[in-house]
Amino acid sequence: MYNIKLLFCRYIYFIPLIMRHRLYREQQLNCDIETAWKFFSSANNLSKITPKEMNFVVRTKMENDEIYEGMNIDYYVSPLFGIKMKWRTKIIQVDYQKSFTDFQEQGPYKLWHHHHEFIPNENGIFMKDTVDYELPLGFLGEIAHSILVKKKVEDIFTYRYKILEDMFNKNTTK
């Protein structure tokens, strides 16, 4: 008979100590930098590019849409199983019409760091999204990631890609 403790210790040995994940996406948008910046730097537009079943609602009332370093934005979101959660992000970096970064202060992740980058080119704007994230609960979070969360995060950004294609690239020839 196998020694359960020995098997468990051998299995744990292969689990990575750092449980951070990265999602990277890029997309060419047929628009100018002013249009791209105005749309993406407005938290009020997030619900337009988030799947409806996530029930994404911006709770922060903003007098204008200009983001700035230190800005806090509160949301409601139902990331899994329709469970409503509060999510708060802080804008920790802004380089006007080039990039900005939001960081989760409260929400479903142990870490959420989302860098948005906008690069003008001859076809409009080349947009890059880099999301570094980590789930809570250590080993259990890693199991949830492999079974459910990884696909959910990828699906959210696939949805965004399709919506943005319709919004910005619908009438362009490829």
Secondary structure, DSSP 8 states (H G I E B T S, - for coil): ---HHHHHHHHHHTS-S--EEEEEEEEEESS-HHHHHHHHT-GGGGGGGS-GGG--EE-S--SS----TT-EEEEEE--STT--EEEEEEEEEEETTTEEEEEEEESS-SEEEEEEEEEEETTEEEEEEEEEEE-SSHHHHHHHIIIIIHHHHHHHHHHHHHHHHHHHSTT---
